[in-house]
Amino acid sequence: MQLTAHLGGVHSAVGKLSEGIEAICAYLKGVKSGAIAKDHSLLREVQSLCNRLPAQDPQSKQKMLTDYNDVLLVAYLSSLTKTANESNELVEKFNTVFEKHRRHRPF
């Protein structure tokens, strides 16, 4: 439950970030094409944001891939656990019904 809520929040934050990046890209493309007038203070803010982004080095890329694979593994294990639990519940229900049937048969 808590993980689902957390992942929902992260998904929402990533969506907002993506929208913001798209807006900045559209603004920069408009300025480059001349369709939008240059606002130097806004361009400085965009430059400041770009400077705060971490540089991509091979180690950070490897760490990101490791984290990504860990997340996929956890999701896979979660799916397997859920499936095993549902299978166990189905077997228990089947055994309960089968036991009731066996008790009512006169041998």
C-alpha angles and dihedrals in degrees: 000000000000092000091052091051091047093049090048089055092047090049090052092048092050090049091052090047091051091050090050093050091049090051092050091048092049090050093049092047090050092050091047093051092045094242091116124046116243116258104193095195091053091047089052090052091051089049090050091052091049091050091054093056113101117250113248110243126174093254094055090047090052091048091050091051091048091051091047091051090047090054091049090049092051090049091049093048090047090053092049092048092050091049092048090050092050090048090051091051090050092051091049091051091047091050091049092052092044092050091052090051092049093050092055095051114093111221 
